[in-house]
Amino acid sequence: DAGVIQSPRHEVTEMGQEVTLRCKPISGHDYLFWYRQTMMRGLELLIYFNNNVPIDDSGMPEDRFSAKMPNASFSTLKIQPSEPRDSAVYFCASRSGTYQPQHFGDGTRLSIL
Amino acid sequence: AQTVTQSQPEMSVQEAETVTLSCTYDTSENNYYLFWYKQPPSRQMILVIRQEAYKQQNATENRFSVNFQKAAKSFSLKISDSQLGDTAMYFCAFMKIGNYKLTFGKGTLLTVNP
């Protein structure tokens, strides 16, 4: 079975540019999560969706961050405009139902210069 | 709010030996799950093992086992017969049933030496 697929694996861009991270969850999973990992703050939940609907976005740091899930097989996390402090590894995870664990993608390492 | 504490930022072990990673958590909930995730240098987050709080029996997955002490709010991971491929960052995580959020500890970097 294919796991959670994230793209790109690495992204390097200049401050002020728009960044779009992509995620394809495992087929049949109805929950999707976006995390950010930094040395200082560890793993932080940014937002999660249930059946394509955003349920909790309280972890989104600023209005510069937005996330969408137009269908069950695709989600994006967008940063506009990007800043150097957004540099981190961004993970997408998905799960099926209430009692199953989350399965993570390989992450996108984002570097904002 | 729940908190998860991993008091050992780094540990090392010789190949084939046994090592135990510590995790404590703070919660007022009675029904929850606990997890150990492994993050090798390749950056993947891999589920190692999980424990349901209502189960008294400690979970086991091959060389990995946990010591779950609910009253003490302790959830340690034991790795037996350590292998070089076990070198990774290990994260302990808590999930309240019905909440869906995972709360992670800061992680323990485990190095297995040949």
Interface residues (C-beta under 8 A of the other chain):
Chain A: Y31 F33 G42 L43 L45 Y48 N50 I55 D56 V89 F91 A93 T98 Y99 P101 Q102 H103 F104 D106 G107 R109
Chain B: Y33 F35 Y37 S42 R43 Q44 M45 I46 L47 R50 F91 I97 G98 Y100 K101 L102 F104 G105 K106 G107
